[in-house]
């Protein structure tokens, strides 16, 4: 899954996100979702989440 649909993402899932500072390079950061920050049901660049460690970014991949 690519992280563009909000209903696919729930707290506790392991995801890869792109941090704002890494948008140019596309470097991914893996972590566990704490909060979902995007309120719309879909976002073309990925749903924005906060990880348990406090980092915020857009979901690029969901690990099951």
PDB file as gemmi writes it, atoms N, CA and C in Angstrom:
CRYST1    1.000    1.000    1.000  90.00  90.00  90.00 P 1                      
ATOM      1  N   UNK A   1       0.842  -1.190   0.000  1.00  0.00           N  
ATOM      2  CA  UNK A   1       0.000   0.000   0.000  1.00  0.00           C  
ATOM      3  C   UNK A   1       0.881   1.245   0.000  1.00  0.00           C  
ATOM      4  N   UNK A   2       0.378   2.293  -0.600  1.00  0.00           N  
ATOM      5  CA  UNK A   2       1.218   3.466  -0.808  1.00  0.00           C  
ATOM      6  C   UNK A   2       0.950   4.634   0.137  1.00  0.00           C  
ATOM      7  N   UNK A   3      -0.027   4.550   1.025  1.00  0.00           N  
ATOM      8  CA  UNK A   3      -0.214   5.585   2.038  1.00  0.00           C  
ATOM      9  C   UNK A   3      -0.964   6.819   1.603  1.00  0.00           C  
ATOM     10  N   UNK A   4      -1.702   6.757   0.490  1.00  0.00           N  
ATOM     11  CA  UNK A   4      -2.436   7.923   0.011  1.00  0.00           C  
ATOM     12  C   UNK A   4      -3.892   7.938   0.487  1.00  0.00           C  
ATOM     13  N   UNK A   5      -4.358   6.824   1.036  1.00  0.00           N  
ATOM     14  CA  UNK A   5      -5.749   6.711   1.488  1.00  0.00           C  
ATOM     15  C   UNK A   5      -5.766   6.600   3.018  1.00  0.00           C  
ATOM     16  N   UNK A   6      -6.480   7.517   3.662  1.00  0.00           N  
ATOM     17  CA  UNK A   6      -6.474   7.636   5.125  1.00  0.00           C  
ATOM     18  C   UNK A   6      -6.961   6.378   5.829  1.00  0.00           C  
ATOM     19  N   UNK A   7      -7.990   5.712   5.277  1.00  0.00           N  
ATOM     20  CA  UNK A   7      -8.559   4.547   5.962  1.00  0.00           C  
ATOM     21  C   UNK A   7      -7.595   3.355   6.016  1.00  0.00           C  
ATOM     22  N   UNK A   8      -6.546   3.379   5.186  1.00  0.00           N  
ATOM     23  CA  UNK A   8      -5.543   2.309   5.200  1.00  0.00           C  
ATOM     24  C   UNK A   8      -4.541   2.459   6.342  1.00  0.00           C  
ATOM     25  N   UNK A   9      -4.532   3.621   6.993  1.00  0.00           N  
ATOM     26  CA  UNK A   9      -3.521   3.927   8.016  1.00  0.00           C  
ATOM     27  C   UNK A   9      -4.185   4.026   9.381  1.00  0.00           C  
ATOM     28  N   UNK A  10      -3.592   3.332  10.359  1.00  0.00           N  
ATOM     29  CA  UNK A  10      -4.111   3.358  11.727  1.00  0.00           C  
ATOM     30  C   UNK A  10      -2.944   3.444  12.696  1.00  0.00           C  
ATOM     31  N   UNK A  11      -3.186   4.023  13.873  1.00  0.00           N  
ATOM     32  CA  UNK A  11      -2.123   4.045  14.883  1.00  0.00           C  
ATOM     33  C   UNK A  11      -1.640   2.623  15.175  1.00  0.00           C  
ATOM     34  N   UNK A  12      -0.332   2.491  15.326  1.00  0.00           N  
ATOM     35  CA  UNK A  12       0.263   1.189  15.608  1.00  0.00           C  
ATOM     36  C   UNK A  12       0.867   0.514  14.394  1.00  0.00           C  
ATOM     37  N   UNK A  13       0.552   0.997  13.190  1.00  0.00           N  
ATOM     38  CA  UNK A  13       1.118   0.417  11.974  1.00  0.00           C  
ATOM     39  C   UNK A  13       2.557   0.883  11.779  1.00  0.00           C  
ATOM     40  N   UNK A  14       3.388   0.018  11.197  1.00  0.00           N  
ATOM     41  CA  UNK A  14       4.746   0.394  10.824  1.00  0.00           C  
ATOM     42  C   UNK A  14       4.702   0.941   9.399  1.00  0.00           C  
ATOM     43  N   UNK A  15       5.262   2.130   9.215  1.00  0.00           N  
ATOM     44  CA  UNK A  15       5.221   2.804   7.919  1.00  0.00           C  
ATOM     45  C   UNK A  15       6.577   3.407   7.583  1.00  0.00           C  
ATOM     46  N   UNK A  16       6.770   3.708   6.301  1.00  0.00           N  
ATOM     47  CA  UNK A  16       7.902   4.510   5.841  1.00  0.00           C  
ATOM     48  C   UNK A  16       7.351   5.881   5.492  1.00  0.00           C  
ATOM     49  N   UNK A  17       7.982   6.926   6.031  1.00  0.00           N  
ATOM     50  CA  UNK A  17       7.552   8.294   5.740  1.00  0.00           C  
ATOM     51  C   UNK A  17       8.704   9.096   5.151  1.00  0.00           C  
ATOM     52  N   UNK A  18       8.350  10.189   4.479  1.00  0.00           N  
ATOM     53  CA  UNK A  18       9.342  11.166   4.029  1.00  0.00           C  
ATOM     54  C   UNK A  18       9.172  12.396   4.908  1.00  0.00           C  
ATOM     55  N   UNK A  19      10.234  12.758   5.628  1.00  0.00           N  
ATOM     56  CA  UNK A  19      10.221  13.961   6.451  1.00  0.00           C  
ATOM     57  C   UNK A  19      10.303  15.186   5.547  1.00  0.00           C  
ATOM     58  N   UNK A  20       9.827  16.319   6.031  1.00  0.00           N  
ATOM     59  CA  UNK A  20       9.866  17.570   5.256  1.00  0.00           C  
ATOM     60  C   UNK A  20      11.297  17.876   4.791  1.00  0.00           C  
ATOM     61  N   UNK A  21      12.260  17.674   5.657  1.00  0.00           N  
ATOM     62  CA  UNK A  21      13.657  17.968   5.321  1.00  0.00           C  
ATOM     63  C   UNK A  21      14.218  17.014   4.265  1.00  0.00           C  
ATOM     64  N   UNK A  22      13.601  15.842   4.109  1.00  0.00           N  
ATOM     65  CA  UNK A  22      14.095  14.830   3.169  1.00  0.00           C  
ATOM     66  C   UNK A  22      13.293  14.770   1.871  1.00  0.00           C  
ATOM     67  N   UNK A  23      12.391  15.732   1.647  1.00  0.00           N  
ATOM     68  CA  UNK A  23      11.555  15.672   0.453  1.00  0.00           C  
ATOM     69  C   UNK A  23      12.366  15.732  -0.837  1.00  0.00           C  
ATOM     70  N   UNK A  24      13.432  16.503  -0.865  1.00  0.00           N  
ATOM     71  CA  UNK A  24      14.248  16.609  -2.080  1.00  0.00           C  
ATOM     72  C   UNK A  24      14.973  15.307  -2.384  1.00  0.00           C  
ATOM     73  N   UNK A  25      15.487  14.641  -1.360  1.00  0.00           N  
ATOM     74  CA  UNK A  25      16.243  13.405  -1.575  1.00  0.00           C  
ATOM     75  C   UNK A  25      15.348  12.182  -1.620  1.00  0.00           C  
ATOM     76  N   UNK A  26      14.178  12.254  -0.988  1.00  0.00           N  
ATOM     77  CA  UNK A  26      13.275  11.106  -0.948  1.00  0.00           C  
ATOM     78  C   UNK A  26      13.667  10.063   0.088  1.00  0.00           C  
ATOM     79  N   UNK A  27      14.581  10.416   0.988  1.00  0.00           N  
ATOM     80  CA  UNK A  27      15.022   9.491   2.031  1.00  0.00           C  
ATOM     81  C   UNK A  27      13.841   9.098   2.916  1.00  0.00           C  
ATOM     82  N   UNK A  28      13.691   7.788   3.139  1.00  0.00           N  
ATOM     83  CA  UNK A  28      12.576   7.279   3.930  1.00  0.00           C  
ATOM     84  C   UNK A  28      12.990   7.041   5.375  1.00  0.00           C  
ATOM     85  N   UNK A  29      12.055   7.252   6.275  1.00  0.00           N  
ATOM     86  CA  UNK A  29      12.248   7.010   7.699  1.00  0.00           C  
ATOM     87  C   UNK A  29      11.169   6.028   8.136  1.00  0.00           C  
ATOM     88  N   UNK A  30      11.577   4.940   8.788  1.00  0.00           N  
ATOM     89  CA  UNK A  30      10.610   3.931   9.225  1.00  0.00           C  
ATOM     90  C   UNK A  30      10.242   4.168  10.683  1.00  0.00           C  
ATOM     91  N   UNK A  31       8.973   3.970  10.987  1.00  0.00           N  
ATOM     92  CA  UNK A  31       8.518   4.131  12.357  1.00  0.00           C  
ATOM     93  C   UNK A  31       7.093   3.644  12.529  1.00  0.00           C  
ATOM     94  N   UNK A  32       6.580   3.798  13.737  1.00  0.00           N  
ATOM     95  CA  UNK A  32       5.233   3.353  14.091  1.00  0.00           C  
ATOM     96  C   UNK A  32       4.332   4.575  14.248  1.00  0.00           C  
ATOM     97  N   UNK A  33       3.155   4.529  13.619  1.00  0.00           N  
ATOM     98  CA  UNK A  33       2.217   5.654  13.626  1.00  0.00           C  
ATOM     99  C   UNK A  33       1.649   5.871  15.020  1.00  0.00           C  
ATOM    100  N   UNK A  34       1.711   7.131  15.478  1.00  0.00           N  
ATOM    101  CA  UNK A  34       1.074   7.534  16.730  1.00  0.00           C  
ATOM    102  C   UNK A  34      -0.222   8.272  16.437  1.00  0.00           C  
ATOM    103  N   UNK A  35      -0.157   9.294  15.552  1.00  0.00           N  
ATOM    104  CA  UNK A  35      -1.323  10.112  15.211  1.00  0.00           C  
ATOM    105  C   UNK A  35      -1.408  10.291  13.704  1.00  0.00           C  
ATOM    106  N   UNK A  36      -2.649  10.394  13.204  1.00  0.00           N  
ATOM    107  CA  UNK A  36      -2.889  10.736  11.805  1.00  0.00           C  
ATOM    108  C   UNK A  36      -3.237  12.226  11.761  1.00  0.00           C  
ATOM    109  N   UNK A  37      -2.477  13.001  10.997  1.00  0.00           N  
ATOM    110  CA  UNK A  37      -2.635  14.447  10.997  1.00  0.00           C  
ATOM    111  C   UNK A  37      -3.466  14.971   9.826  1.00  0.00           C  
ATOM    112  N   UNK A  38      -3.553  14.218   8.739  1.00  0.00           N  
ATOM    113  CA  UNK A  38      -4.357  14.634   7.587  1.00  0.00           C  
ATOM    114  C   UNK A  38      -5.816  14.298   7.858  1.00  0.00           C  
ATOM    115  N   UNK A  39      -6.705  15.291   7.692  1.00  0.00           N  
ATOM    116  CA  UNK A  39      -8.124  15.053   7.977  1.00  0.00           C  
ATOM    117  C   UNK A  39      -8.900  14.561   6.761  1.00  0.00           C  
ATOM    118  N   UNK A  40      -8.413  14.827   5.548  1.00  0.00           N  
ATOM    119  CA  UNK A  40      -9.133  14.385   4.347  1.00  0.00           C  
ATOM    120  C   UNK A  40      -8.937  12.880   4.132  1.00  0.00           C  
ATOM    121  N   UNK A  41      -9.824  12.275   3.365  1.00  0.00           N  
ATOM    122  CA  UNK A  41      -9.792  10.820   3.161  1.00  0.00           C  
ATOM    123  C   UNK A  41      -8.703  10.386   2.187  1.00  0.00           C  
ATOM    124  N   UNK A  42      -8.162  11.331   1.401  1.00  0.00           N  
ATOM    125  CA  UNK A  42      -7.163  11.009   0.388  1.00  0.00           C  
ATOM    126  C   UNK A  42      -6.220  12.199   0.229  1.00  0.00           C  
ATOM    127  N   UNK A  43      -4.940  11.908  -0.011  1.00  0.00           N  
ATOM    128  CA  UNK A  43      -3.980  12.980  -0.299  1.00  0.00           C  
ATOM    129  C   UNK A  43      -2.995  12.464  -1.341  1.00  0.00           C  
ATOM    130  N   UNK A  44      -2.778  13.208  -2.437  1.00  0.00           N  
ATOM    131  CA  UNK A  44      -1.930  12.718  -3.525  1.00  0.00           C  
ATOM    132  C   UNK A  44      -0.460  12.524  -3.161  1.00  0.00           C  
ATOM    133  N   UNK A  45       0.031  13.206  -2.120  1.00  0.00           N  
ATOM    134  CA  UNK A  45       1.442  13.068  -1.722  1.00  0.00           C  
ATOM    135  C   UNK A  45       1.613  12.144  -0.529  1.00  0.00           C  
ATOM    136  N   UNK A  46       0.527  11.587  -0.021  1.00  0.00           N  
ATOM    137  CA  UNK A  46       0.588  10.700   1.138  1.00  0.00           C  
ATOM    138  C   UNK A  46      -0.039  11.354   2.356  1.00  0.00           C  
ATOM    139  N   UNK A  47      -0.613  10.530   3.205  1.00  0.00           N  
ATOM    140  CA  UNK A  47      -1.248  11.004   4.429  1.00  0.00           C  
ATOM    141  C   UNK A  47      -0.166  11.422   5.422  1.00  0.00           C  
ATOM    142  N   UNK A  48      -0.343  12.581   6.053  1.00  0.00           N  
ATOM    143  CA  UNK A  48       0.640  13.071   7.025  1.00  0.00           C  
ATOM    144  C   UNK A  48       0.370  12.434   8.381  1.00  0.00           C  
ATOM    145  N   UNK A  49       1.428  11.897   8.998  1.00  0.00           N  
ATOM    146  CA  UNK A  49       1.313  11.233  10.300  1.00  0.00           C  
ATOM    147  C   UNK A  49       2.423  11.686  11.239  1.00  0.00           C  
ATOM    148  N   UNK A  50       2.204  11.463  12.530  1.00  0.00           N  
ATOM    149  CA  UNK A  50       3.236  11.655  13.550  1.00  0.00           C  
ATOM    150  C   UNK A  50       3.613  10.265  14.045  1.00  0.00           C  
ATOM    151  N   UNK A  51       4.911   9.986  14.072  1.00  0.00           N  
ATOM    152  CA  UNK A  51       5.393   8.704  14.584  1.00  0.00           C  
ATOM    153  C   UNK A  51       5.501   8.747  16.101  1.00  0.00           C  
ATOM    154  N   UNK A  52       5.665   7.571  16.710  1.00  0.00           N  
ATOM    155  CA  UNK A  52       5.787   7.476  18.164  1.00  0.00           C  
ATOM    156  C   UNK A  52       6.955   8.314  18.679  1.00  0.00           C  
ATOM    157  N   UNK A  53       8.043   8.414  17.885  1.00  0.00           N  
ATOM    158  CA  UNK A  53       9.206   9.202  18.320  1.00  0.00           C  
ATOM    159  C   UNK A  53       9.046  10.701  18.062  1.00  0.00           C  
ATOM    160  N   UNK A  54       7.886  11.131  17.527  1.00  0.00           N  
ATOM    161  CA  UNK A  54       7.601  12.546  17.353  1.00  0.00           C  
ATOM    162  C   UNK A  54       7.863  13.103  15.967  1.00  0.00           C  
ATOM    163  N   UNK A  55       8.498  12.329  15.093  1.00  0.00           N  
ATOM    164  CA  UNK A  55       8.776  12.807  13.742  1.00  0.00           C  
ATOM    165  C   UNK A  55       7.482  12.865  12.931  1.00  0.00           C  
ATOM    166  N   UNK A  56       7.386  13.869  12.040  1.00  0.00           N  
ATOM    167  CA  UNK A  56       6.178  14.071  11.234  1.00  0.00           C  
ATOM    168  C   UNK A  56       6.566  14.005   9.759  1.00  0.00           C  
ATOM    169  N   UNK A  57       5.765  13.273   8.981  1.00  0.00           N  
ATOM    170  CA  UNK A  57       6.012  13.194   7.547  1.00  0.00           C  
ATOM    171  C   UNK A  57       4.848  12.535   6.832  1.00  0.00           C  
ATOM    172  N   UNK A  58       5.005  12.408   5.517  1.00  0.00           N  
ATOM    173  CA  UNK A  58       3.951  11.814   4.691  1.00  0.00           C  
ATOM    174  C   UNK A  58       4.270  10.344   4.416  1.00  0.00           C  
ATOM    175  N   UNK A  59       3.252   9.494   4.537  1.00  0.00           N  
ATOM    176  CA  UNK A  59       3.422   8.050   4.371  1.00  0.00           C  
ATOM    177  C   UNK A  59       3.685   7.720   2.911  1.00  0.00           C  
ATOM    178  N   UNK A  60       4.730   6.939   2.677  1.00  0.00           N  
ATOM    179  CA  UNK A  60       5.070   6.466   1.331  1.00  0.00           C  
ATOM    180  C   UNK A  60       4.879   4.966   1.193  1.00  0.00           C  
ATOM    181  N   UNK A  61       4.932   4.230   2.310  1.00  0.00           N  
ATOM    182  CA  UNK A  61       4.727   2.783   2.271  1.00  0.00           C  
ATOM    183  C   UNK A  61       4.199   2.311   3.623  1.00  0.00           C  
ATOM    184  N   UNK A  62       3.351   1.279   3.567  1.00  0.00           N  
ATOM    185  CA  UNK A  62       2.785   0.678   4.781  1.00  0.00           C  
ATOM    186  C   UNK A  62       3.292  -0.750   4.867  1.00  0.00           C  
ATOM    187  N   UNK A  63       3.811  -1.132   6.023  1.00  0.00           N  
ATOM    188  CA  UNK A  63       4.323  -2.492   6.228  1.00  0.00           C  
ATOM    189  C   UNK A  63       3.334  -3.281   7.072  1.00  0.00           C  
ATOM    190  N   UNK A  64       3.004  -4.470   6.606  1.00  0.00           N  
ATOM    191  CA  UNK A  64       2.042  -5.306   7.347  1.00  0.00           C  
ATOM    192  C   UNK A  64       2.744  -6.436   8.057  1.00  0.00           C  
TER     193      UNK A  64                                                      
END                                                                             
